[in-house]
């Protein structure tokens, strides 16, 4: 049972870690073009121009790895509980 609980916690931590890192990289909408003001021609937002690393699998690999480790622990815990119950 302890493996299942630890696995569930690792999955939650991994997903939250990946989400926080993605949110910290900036706004996800309008990644290639910026809205410009009609009169001045300057951007109407404070976003940096250009395309960044907003949705990058490489940048979120640590969080996804922690979530995968949690899934393995849940599976191992389920196998151990099933073997002792039968």
Beta strands, then each sheet from edge to edge (+ up, - down):
end
